[in-house]
Amino acid sequence: MKFVFEATGLTKRFEQTIALDQIDLKIRRQSIVGLLGRNGSGKTTLLRHLMGLYLPTEGQVSTLGKAADRLDHDELVQIGFVPQEIQLLDWMTVGQHLRYVSSFYPEWDRDRQKRLLNELELEPSAVVGALSSGNLQKLAIILAVCHHPQLLVLDEPVSDLDPIVRARLLEFLLELLREDQATILVSSHVLRDVEKIVDWVICLDRGRVITDTALDDLKERYAEWLITSHNGDLPSQFSETFVLEQDVSGREARLLVDHSQSAREDFGATHRVDIHCRPLNLEEMFPLLVKEPTA
Amino acid sequence: MILVVDTHSGIPVYRQLTEQIRFHVSSGLLSPGDEIPSTRSLSAKLGVNPMTISKAFALLEEEGVLERRPGLPSVVRQRQDDRLKATRIKQLEDALRPIATKAMQLGLDPEEAVSALRRLLETDER
């Protein structure tokens, strides 16, 4: 099985609202995929389809090779899920909660649990109902990974964690990829974190997939060009379609582009300009990604 | 061998790695036959996706810089002196390209720019 998740023509409607609109998607095994998008773009709805928590209004989805409405014990034990809205049993202690959940999984890895409690700095004697939102996130993460899931789905997992714990968590996710050959799907607004570990980026906008590409490819395409003319003023506006934003002032200009190497050479020759090219990081290119199709 | 990556720069991490390893080989810090750390250990050390390391190694193998051996660590390949020299010059040219642009923008003629570089080289020699 090459893909852990496949969606064909997936549409999800909630009464009049179209949450997901004709989505075609394949998620490769053993990759770390970043799911990006603005609020309300459909990220959480899509993630819930992965586990059969939602079924499509139209189209097909399959997870670990099985259609979403037929997901059974064999598939579900291979999935780990950290939801955005964490609901746990408030009256238990952290330790009791871990024991309770682990009893459902014969393969529960106690060493991993112990190590993560230690690394993420979570006290087993603390009462769940009294945990801060950050500590609640930590517990949800530990609960989702100690059964060695083949597919780990994290919906905004780091938003309430401090930078030190966040860094440890990212390192641990890479370890899951190396040790367990897991596939990890992470939705997050903290693009600096996502950028550190993901190899693939899926971007949703208003329920549609607008980007489905390797992160490296995005980085090679999106750039800021600082342009200096060889002779005289530049045109007041550049009409090339790969120019997404521009600020021209006399002999100089700053452009944001979605380009290829040959486009750069052609542009330099056509306009007789020097181009200083600075590639954009994920945070800088994100506004361009969600804006591009309407431009 | 020290490798440094900036995951927030827009430059793909595999490119940052290939450039640094190429430089270490050209500068002689890495000699033919030297072993390169494994994909796994580099991934853990640098905190980057193992796929990224693998991609960098594949590219360097294609270029003839590294030799990957199944089940064994990759090693630096022996290269002919003229190839090595050509690579060194290419690396210097890449680094000088923005400087050349700057010189033109400052309106310096080639002679002036070259003598500025020569002065710096001679200062550093002392």
Interface residues (C-beta under 8 A of the other chain):
Chain A: S31 I32 A167 L170 E171 L174 E175 L177 R178 R192 E195 K196 I197 V198 D199 L215 D216 K219 E220 Y222 A223 T228 D274 H276 R278 P279 L280 N281 E283 E284 M285
Chain B: T7 H8 S9 G10 I11 P12 V13 Y14 R40 S43 A44 G47 V48 N49 P50 M51 T52 K55 P98 T101 M104 Q105
